[in-house]
Amino acid sequence: MFRSSLLLSFLVVSGFLSAGAANAACTSVPISGEYSLESSCTFSGTVNGVENGNIIVAEGTTLTINANQTLVWNPGYSVVINGTIAINKSGGQLRKAYIWLYDADSDDYPSTAGPVAAYTQPENGKRRGEFTNFTIITDIAYDYNDSDPNVYPGTLCNGPCTINSNDGSCGNLGSGVAAGGDLLSCSVTSEACSGTTVFKLSAADNAHAELAGQANYSYSVCCTGESLGNTCSGSYGTALKLSASTNAHGEKSTQANYGSSACLSTTYGSGQQNPSTITCDYATDCSTLGAHYTCLASISGDTNAHIGNCTAYSTKICCANTCP
């Protein structure tokens, strides 16, 4: 049953194991290197063990191998038993082999498909001891998408508002977080807009406004960010309502006097798990609405207002590209 490299002093094979100290989890098991039991414990999972080192069961301790669990040690190393090994006869086994995890995209994060115990390397297999991002097995973080080297724990995994969690799942970033870490940036400029024009102004302050598609004014409210547009559909926020398509006064989007809307929109993450959303509001200081809000322009009042850059008036038009 045991190979020559196994140094055996006492073995208990039992059909059942009682709860207690022998079933406590083994702690601080290294990714690679020798492991010595200082107290009675059991390894976690269905396949586990030690890579590139001996397993030492100290005197007075019990190493428990659970039902249907394979405990692995490598060729060239030993299981040194000064205490006791208790193996559940319902599928528990001690096996000389290697512990393999899968890393098809070679980003040094394993998929959740493993581990497996085998002598020969499985397809896309990588020995546990060769992973460099972890030092102990409880630190292992799993890859949600093992076919993309740019997706691994802590990165976006299925849209701008998702994150690859350490357990290999793709969870949502959370409400109000900047989508994809992308911070919206806006300003009033008289130069060519390098991003998306939300609306135009006749001057930098005390100005009338017009919709982005008009060509009468030389100043524009220009925003840069991920996948932005100025349509009033899909994921969008209404920055300002206008009294006409040009030569217009403005009002807050919460007012109901004007029929033309100037909008900021995004398609960032459209069709993915949790796409981003544009939110617009008004404040004397955009940061009071949230860390990711930026100022587009300012208005002289709630309605029938003149418009200017962000220093012109106390009421700021604030928008953010965030997660819902």
C-alpha positions as a Markdown table, in Angstrom:
| # | Residue | x | y | z |
|---|---|---|---|---|
| 1 | Met | 0.0 | 0.0 | 0.0 |
| 2 | Phe | 2.9 | 2.4 | 0.8 |
| 3 | Arg | 6.0 | 3.0 | -1.2 |
| 4 | Ser | 9.6 | 2.9 | 0.0 |
| 5 | Ser | 9.8 | 6.6 | 0.5 |
| 6 | Leu | 7.0 | 6.5 | 3.2 |
| 7 | Leu | 8.5 | 6.2 | 6.7 |
| 8 | Leu | 5.7 | 4.6 | 8.6 |
| 9 | Ser | 5.4 | 4.2 | 12.4 |
| 10 | Phe | 1.7 | 3.8 | 13.0 |
| 11 | Leu | -1.3 | 3.8 | 10.7 |
| 12 | Val | -5.0 | 3.8 | 11.6 |
| 13 | Val | -7.6 | 3.0 | 8.9 |
| 14 | Ser | -11.1 | 3.7 | 10.1 |
| 15 | Gly | -14.6 | 3.6 | 8.5 |
| 16 | Phe | -15.6 | 6.8 | 10.3 |
| 17 | Leu | -13.8 | 9.6 | 12.1 |
| 18 | Ser | -15.2 | 11.5 | 15.0 |
| 19 | Ala | -15.4 | 15.2 | 15.1 |
| 20 | Gly | -12.7 | 17.0 | 17.1 |
| 21 | Ala | -9.1 | 18.1 | 17.0 |
| 22 | Ala | -8.2 | 15.5 | 14.3 |
| 23 | Asn | -10.6 | 17.2 | 11.9 |
| 24 | Ala | -9.3 | 20.7 | 12.4 |
| 25 | Ala | -8.0 | 22.3 | 9.2 |
| 26 | Cys | -4.2 | 22.1 | 8.6 |
| 27 | Thr | -3.0 | 25.7 | 8.5 |
| 28 | Ser | -0.2 | 27.5 | 6.6 |
| 29 | Val | 0.3 | 24.7 | 4.1 |
| 30 | Pro | 2.9 | 26.1 | 1.6 |
| 31 | Ile | 2.4 | 26.1 | -2.1 |
| 32 | Ser | 5.8 | 24.5 | -2.3 |
| 33 | Gly | 8.0 | 23.0 | 0.3 |
| 34 | Glu | 8.0 | 20.8 | 3.4 |
| 35 | Tyr | 5.1 | 20.7 | 5.8 |
| 36 | Ser | 5.2 | 19.5 | 9.4 |
| 37 | Leu | 2.1 | 19.0 | 11.5 |
| 38 | Glu | 2.4 | 20.7 | 14.8 |
| 39 | Ser | -1.1 | 19.7 | 15.8 |
| 40 | Ser | -3.7 | 17.2 | 14.6 |
| 41 | Cys | -5.5 | 18.3 | 11.4 |
| 42 | Thr | -6.8 | 17.4 | 8.0 |
| 43 | Phe | -6.0 | 19.0 | 4.6 |
| 44 | Ser | -8.9 | 20.8 | 2.8 |
| 45 | Gly | -10.4 | 19.7 | -0.5 |
| 46 | Thr | -10.6 | 16.4 | -2.3 |
| 47 | Val | -7.0 | 16.7 | -3.7 |
| 48 | Asn | -4.3 | 18.3 | -1.6 |
| 49 | Gly | -0.9 | 17.6 | -0.1 |
| 50 | Val | 2.6 | 18.8 | -0.3 |
| 51 | Glu | 4.7 | 19.8 | -3.3 |
| 52 | Asn | 8.5 | 19.7 | -3.3 |
| 53 | Gly | 8.9 | 18.6 | 0.3 |
| 54 | Asn | 8.3 | 16.0 | 2.9 |
| 55 | Ile | 5.1 | 15.6 | 5.0 |
| 56 | Ile | 6.1 | 15.2 | 8.6 |
| 57 | Val | 3.5 | 14.0 | 11.1 |
| 58 | Ala | 4.9 | 15.0 | 14.5 |
| 59 | Glu | 4.7 | 12.8 | 17.5 |
| 60 | Gly | 1.4 | 13.1 | 19.3 |
| 61 | Thr | -0.4 | 14.5 | 16.2 |
| 62 | Thr | -2.9 | 12.8 | 13.8 |
| 63 | Leu | -3.1 | 13.5 | 10.1 |
| 64 | Thr | -6.7 | 12.7 | 9.0 |
| 65 | Ile | -7.4 | 11.8 | 5.4 |
| 66 | Asn | -11.1 | 12.2 | 4.8 |
| 67 | Ala | -13.6 | 10.2 | 2.8 |
| 68 | Asn | -12.9 | 10.5 | -1.0 |
| 69 | Gln | -9.9 | 12.6 | -0.3 |
| 70 | Thr | -6.5 | 12.1 | -2.0 |
| 71 | Leu | -3.5 | 13.3 | -0.1 |
| 72 | Val | -0.4 | 13.7 | -2.3 |
| 73 | Trp | 3.3 | 13.7 | -1.7 |
| 74 | Asn | 5.9 | 13.9 | -4.6 |
| 75 | Pro | 8.3 | 11.3 | -5.8 |
| 76 | Gly | 11.7 | 11.8 | -4.2 |
| 77 | Tyr | 10.2 | 12.9 | -0.9 |
| 78 | Ser | 8.8 | 11.2 | 2.1 |
| 79 | Val | 5.9 | 11.0 | 4.5 |
| 80 | Val | 7.6 | 10.9 | 7.9 |
| 81 | Ile | 5.2 | 9.5 | 10.5 |
| 82 | Asn | 6.1 | 10.0 | 14.1 |
| 83 | Gly | 2.5 | 10.3 | 15.1 |
| 84 | Thr | -0.6 | 8.8 | 13.4 |
| 85 | Ile | -2.3 | 8.9 | 10.0 |
| 86 | Ala | -6.0 | 8.1 | 10.0 |
| 87 | Ile | -7.5 | 7.2 | 6.6 |
| 88 | Asn | -11.2 | 7.1 | 6.1 |
| 89 | Lys | -11.7 | 3.8 | 4.2 |
| 90 | Ser | -14.6 | 5.3 | 2.2 |
| 91 | Gly | -12.3 | 6.5 | -0.6 |
| 92 | Gly | -9.6 | 8.2 | 1.4 |
| 93 | Gln | -6.1 | 7.6 | 0.0 |
| 94 | Leu | -2.4 | 8.6 | 0.4 |
| 95 | Arg | -0.8 | 8.8 | -3.1 |
| 96 | Lys | 2.7 | 9.5 | -4.5 |
| 97 | Ala | 2.1 | 11.8 | -7.4 |
| 98 | Tyr | 2.1 | 15.5 | -8.3 |
| 99 | Ile | -0.5 | 18.2 | -7.7 |
| 100 | Trp | -1.6 | 19.9 | -10.9 |
| 101 | Leu | -3.7 | 23.0 | -11.4 |
| 102 | Tyr | -4.8 | 24.4 | -14.8 |
| 103 | Asp | -3.5 | 27.6 | -16.3 |
| 104 | Ala | -4.4 | 27.6 | -20.0 |
| 105 | Asp | -3.7 | 31.3 | -20.5 |
| 106 | Ser | -0.4 | 31.3 | -18.5 |
| 107 | Asp | -1.3 | 34.3 | -16.3 |
| 108 | Asp | -0.1 | 32.4 | -13.2 |
| 109 | Tyr | -3.6 | 32.1 | -11.8 |
| 110 | Pro | -5.3 | 28.7 | -11.9 |
| 111 | Ser | -8.8 | 27.9 | -13.1 |
| 112 | Thr | -11.3 | 26.4 | -10.7 |
| 113 | Ala | -11.1 | 23.1 | -12.6 |
| 114 | Gly | -8.3 | 21.6 | -10.4 |
| 115 | Pro | -6.5 | 20.4 | -8.6 |
| 116 | Val | -5.8 | 16.9 | -9.8 |
| 117 | Ala | -3.3 | 14.2 | -8.6 |
| 118 | Ala | -1.3 | 12.7 | -11.5 |
| 119 | Tyr | 2.2 | 11.5 | -12.4 |
| 120 | Thr | 2.2 | 13.1 | -15.8 |
| 121 | Gln | 1.2 | 16.6 | -16.8 |
| 122 | Pro | -2.4 | 17.0 | -17.9 |
| 123 | Glu | -3.2 | 19.4 | -20.8 |
| 124 | Asn | -2.7 | 23.0 | -19.6 |
| 125 | Gly | -1.6 | 21.6 | -16.3 |
| 126 | Lys | 0.9 | 23.4 | -14.1 |
| 127 | Arg | 2.3 | 22.0 | -10.9 |
| 128 | Arg | 1.0 | 23.8 | -7.8 |
| 129 | Gly | 4.6 | 24.5 | -6.7 |
| 130 | Glu | 5.3 | 26.5 | -9.9 |
| 131 | Phe | 2.7 | 29.2 | -9.2 |
| 132 | Thr | 4.5 | 32.3 | -8.0 |
| 133 | Asn | 1.7 | 34.6 | -6.9 |
| 134 | Phe | 1.0 | 32.7 | -3.7 |
| 135 | Thr | 2.9 | 31.3 | -0.8 |
| 136 | Ile | 0.4 | 29.2 | 1.1 |
| 137 | Ile | -2.6 | 27.3 | -0.4 |
| 138 | Thr | -5.2 | 29.4 | 1.3 |
| 139 | Asp | -3.9 | 32.4 | -0.6 |
| 140 | Ile | -4.6 | 30.8 | -4.0 |
| 141 | Ala | -6.9 | 33.1 | -6.1 |
| 142 | Tyr | -8.7 | 31.5 | -9.1 |
| 143 | Asp | -9.1 | 32.7 | -12.6 |
| 144 | Tyr | -12.7 | 33.4 | -13.9 |
| 145 | Asn | -11.6 | 33.3 | -17.6 |
| 146 | Asp | -8.7 | 30.9 | -18.1 |
| 147 | Ser | -8.6 | 31.7 | -21.9 |
| 148 | Asp | -7.7 | 35.4 | -21.5 |
| 149 | Pro | -4.4 | 36.4 | -19.8 |
| 150 | Asn | -5.8 | 39.8 | -19.2 |
| 151 | Val | -8.5 | 38.5 | -16.9 |
| 152 | Tyr | -7.4 | 37.3 | -13.5 |
| 153 | Pro | -8.3 | 38.0 | -9.8 |
| 154 | Gly | -8.8 | 41.7 | -9.3 |
| 155 | Thr | -9.4 | 42.6 | -13.0 |
| 156 | Leu | -12.6 | 43.2 | -15.0 |
| 157 | Cys | -14.1 | 39.9 | -16.1 |
| 158 | Asn | -17.4 | 40.4 | -18.0 |
| 159 | Gly | -18.0 | 44.1 | -18.4 |
| 160 | Pro | -16.8 | 47.4 | -16.8 |
| 161 | Cys | -18.7 | 46.9 | -13.6 |
| 162 | Thr | -17.5 | 43.4 | -12.8 |
| 163 | Ile | -14.5 | 42.0 | -11.0 |
| 164 | Asn | -12.8 | 38.6 | -11.0 |
| 165 | Ser | -13.2 | 37.5 | -7.3 |
| 166 | Asn | -10.6 | 35.3 | -5.7 |
| 167 | Asp | -12.9 | 32.3 | -5.7 |
| 168 | Gly | -13.0 | 32.4 | -9.6 |
| 169 | Ser | -16.5 | 34.0 | -9.8 |
| 170 | Cys | -17.3 | 37.2 | -11.7 |
| 171 | Gly | -19.0 | 39.5 | -9.3 |
| 172 | Asn | -20.3 | 43.1 | -9.5 |
| 173 | Leu | -18.0 | 46.0 | -8.5 |
| 174 | Gly | -20.7 | 47.8 | -6.6 |
| 175 | Ser | -22.9 | 50.8 | -7.0 |
| 176 | Gly | -21.3 | 54.1 | -7.6 |
| 177 | Val | -17.8 | 52.8 | -8.5 |
| 178 | Ala | -16.2 | 54.3 | -11.5 |
| 179 | Ala | -16.9 | 52.0 | -14.4 |
| 180 | Gly | -13.8 | 50.1 | -15.3 |
| 181 | Gly | -11.8 | 52.5 | -13.2 |
| 182 | Asp | -12.5 | 55.1 | -15.9 |
| 183 | Leu | -12.9 | 58.6 | -14.6 |
| 184 | Leu | -15.2 | 60.9 | -16.7 |
| 185 | Ser | -13.5 | 64.2 | -17.5 |
| 186 | Cys | -15.3 | 67.3 | -18.9 |
| 187 | Ser | -14.7 | 70.9 | -19.5 |
| 188 | Val | -15.9 | 73.9 | -21.5 |
| 189 | Thr | -13.5 | 74.6 | -24.4 |
| 190 | Ser | -13.3 | 76.8 | -27.5 |
| 191 | Glu | -10.9 | 74.3 | -29.1 |
| 192 | Ala | -12.0 | 71.2 | -31.1 |
| 193 | Cys | -13.5 | 68.7 | -28.8 |
| 194 | Ser | -11.3 | 65.5 | -28.6 |
| 195 | Gly | -14.1 | 63.6 | -27.0 |
| 196 | Thr | -17.9 | 63.9 | -27.0 |
| 197 | Thr | -19.7 | 67.3 | -27.2 |
| 198 | Val | -22.7 | 67.3 | -24.8 |
| 199 | Phe | -23.9 | 70.8 | -25.8 |
| 200 | Lys | -22.5 | 74.1 | -27.1 |
| 201 | Leu | -22.3 | 77.6 | -25.6 |
| 202 | Ser | -22.1 | 81.1 | -27.1 |
| 203 | Ala | -19.4 | 82.1 | -24.6 |
| 204 | Ala | -17.5 | 80.8 | -21.6 |
| 205 | Asp | -19.9 | 82.5 | -19.2 |
| 206 | Asn | -23.3 | 84.3 | -19.2 |
| 207 | Ala | -24.0 | 82.2 | -22.3 |
| 208 | His | -26.9 | 80.8 | -24.3 |
| 209 | Ala | -26.7 | 77.2 | -25.3 |
| 210 | Glu | -27.5 | 74.9 | -28.2 |
| 211 | Leu | -27.7 | 71.2 | -28.9 |
| 212 | Ala | -24.5 | 69.4 | -29.9 |
| 213 | Gly | -25.6 | 69.0 | -33.4 |
| 214 | Gln | -26.0 | 72.7 | -34.1 |
| 215 | Ala | -23.1 | 74.7 | -35.6 |
| 216 | Asn | -23.7 | 78.3 | -34.4 |
| 217 | Tyr | -21.5 | 78.5 | -31.2 |
| 218 | Ser | -17.7 | 78.0 | -30.9 |
| 219 | Tyr | -17.7 | 76.8 | -27.2 |
| 220 | Ser | -18.5 | 73.2 | -26.4 |
| 221 | Val | -19.0 | 71.2 | -23.2 |
| 222 | Cys | -16.5 | 68.4 | -24.1 |
| 223 | Cys | -16.3 | 65.1 | -22.2 |
| 224 | Thr | -13.8 | 62.3 | -22.5 |
| 225 | Gly | -14.2 | 58.8 | -21.1 |
| 226 | Glu | -15.0 | 55.2 | -22.2 |
| 227 | Ser | -17.5 | 54.7 | -25.0 |
| 228 | Leu | -19.3 | 58.1 | -24.6 |
| 229 | Gly | -22.0 | 59.6 | -26.8 |
| 230 | Asn | -24.6 | 62.4 | -26.6 |
| 231 | Thr | -27.8 | 60.4 | -27.3 |
| 232 | Cys | -30.8 | 60.6 | -25.0 |
| 233 | Ser | -31.3 | 56.8 | -25.1 |
| 234 | Gly | -29.9 | 53.7 | -23.6 |
| 235 | Ser | -27.6 | 54.4 | -20.7 |
| 236 | Tyr | -27.7 | 58.2 | -20.4 |
| 237 | Gly | -28.1 | 61.1 | -18.2 |
| 238 | Thr | -29.8 | 64.4 | -19.0 |
| 239 | Ala | -27.3 | 67.2 | -18.3 |
| 240 | Leu | -29.5 | 70.1 | -19.2 |
| 241 | Lys | -32.8 | 71.0 | -20.8 |
| 242 | Leu | -32.9 | 73.8 | -23.3 |
| 243 | Ser | -35.7 | 76.1 | -24.3 |
| 244 | Ala | -34.8 | 75.6 | -28.0 |
| 245 | Ser | -32.3 | 73.7 | -30.2 |
| 246 | Thr | -30.1 | 76.9 | -30.3 |
| 247 | Asn | -30.0 | 80.4 | -28.7 |
| 248 | Ala | -31.5 | 78.7 | -25.7 |
| 249 | His | -31.8 | 79.2 | -22.0 |
| 250 | Gly | -31.3 | 76.2 | -19.8 |
| 251 | Glu | -32.9 | 74.5 | -16.9 |
| 252 | Lys | -32.3 | 71.5 | -14.6 |
| 253 | Ser | -33.5 | 68.1 | -15.9 |
| 254 | Thr | -35.9 | 68.0 | -13.0 |
| 255 | Gln | -37.8 | 71.0 | -14.4 |
| 256 | Ala | -40.6 | 70.6 | -17.0 |
| 257 | Asn | -40.6 | 73.8 | -18.9 |
| 258 | Tyr | -38.3 | 73.0 | -21.9 |
| 259 | Gly | -38.5 | 70.3 | -24.5 |
| 260 | Ser | -35.0 | 69.9 | -25.8 |
| 261 | Ser | -32.5 | 67.8 | -23.8 |
| 262 | Ala | -28.7 | 67.7 | -23.8 |
| 263 | Cys | -27.6 | 64.3 | -22.8 |
| 264 | Leu | -24.4 | 62.3 | -22.0 |
| 265 | Ser | -24.6 | 58.6 | -22.8 |
| 266 | Thr | -22.4 | 55.5 | -22.8 |
| 267 | Thr | -22.3 | 52.1 | -24.4 |
| 268 | Tyr | -19.5 | 50.9 | -22.1 |
| 269 | Gly | -20.2 | 47.2 | -21.3 |
| 270 | Ser | -23.4 | 47.0 | -23.4 |
| 271 | Gly | -24.4 | 43.4 | -23.6 |
| 272 | Gln | -22.1 | 42.3 | -20.8 |
| 273 | Gln | -22.9 | 41.2 | -17.3 |
| 274 | Asn | -23.2 | 44.6 | -15.7 |
| 275 | Pro | -22.8 | 47.6 | -18.1 |
| 276 | Ser | -22.0 | 51.1 | -16.8 |
| 277 | Thr | -24.5 | 53.9 | -16.5 |
| 278 | Ile | -24.4 | 57.7 | -16.8 |
| 279 | Thr | -25.8 | 59.7 | -13.9 |
| 280 | Cys | -26.2 | 63.5 | -13.9 |
| 281 | Asp | -27.2 | 65.8 | -11.0 |
| 282 | Tyr | -26.6 | 69.3 | -9.7 |
| 283 | Ala | -24.6 | 70.6 | -6.7 |
| 284 | Thr | -22.5 | 73.5 | -5.6 |
| 285 | Asp | -19.6 | 71.0 | -5.4 |
| 286 | Cys | -19.7 | 67.9 | -7.6 |
| 287 | Ser | -17.6 | 65.9 | -5.2 |
| 288 | Thr | -20.4 | 66.0 | -2.6 |
| 289 | Leu | -22.4 | 63.7 | -5.0 |
| 290 | Gly | -19.7 | 61.1 | -5.1 |
| 291 | Ala | -16.0 | 60.8 | -5.8 |
| 292 | His | -16.4 | 60.1 | -9.5 |
| 293 | Tyr | -18.7 | 63.0 | -10.4 |
| 294 | Thr | -17.2 | 65.7 | -12.6 |
| 295 | Cys | -18.4 | 69.2 | -13.5 |
| 296 | Leu | -19.6 | 69.8 | -17.1 |
| 297 | Ala | -20.7 | 73.4 | -16.7 |
| 298 | Ser | -22.7 | 75.7 | -14.4 |
| 299 | Ile | -26.1 | 77.4 | -14.5 |
| 300 | Ser | -27.4 | 80.7 | -13.1 |
| 301 | Gly | -30.7 | 79.1 | -11.8 |
| 302 | Asp | -33.0 | 76.1 | -11.8 |
| 303 | Thr | -34.8 | 77.4 | -15.0 |
| 304 | Asn | -34.6 | 80.2 | -17.5 |
| 305 | Ala | -30.8 | 80.1 | -16.8 |
| 306 | His | -27.7 | 81.3 | -18.5 |
| 307 | Ile | -24.9 | 78.8 | -18.7 |
| 308 | Gly | -21.1 | 79.1 | -18.3 |
| 309 | Asn | -18.0 | 77.1 | -17.4 |
| 310 | Cys | -17.7 | 75.5 | -14.0 |
| 311 | Thr | -16.5 | 78.7 | -12.3 |
| 312 | Ala | -19.2 | 80.9 | -13.7 |
| 313 | Tyr | -22.1 | 80.1 | -11.4 |
| 314 | Ser | -22.6 | 78.3 | -8.1 |
| 315 | Thr | -24.9 | 75.5 | -9.4 |
| 316 | Lys | -22.8 | 72.9 | -11.2 |
| 317 | Ile | -23.9 | 70.3 | -13.7 |
| 318 | Cys | -22.3 | 67.1 | -12.5 |
| 319 | Cys | -22.2 | 63.7 | -14.2 |
| 320 | Ala | -20.5 | 60.4 | -13.6 |
| 321 | Asn | -19.9 | 57.2 | -15.5 |
| 322 | Thr | -20.4 | 54.6 | -12.8 |
| 323 | Cys | -21.7 | 51.1 | -12.0 |
| 324 | Pro | -25.4 | 50.8 | -11.3 |
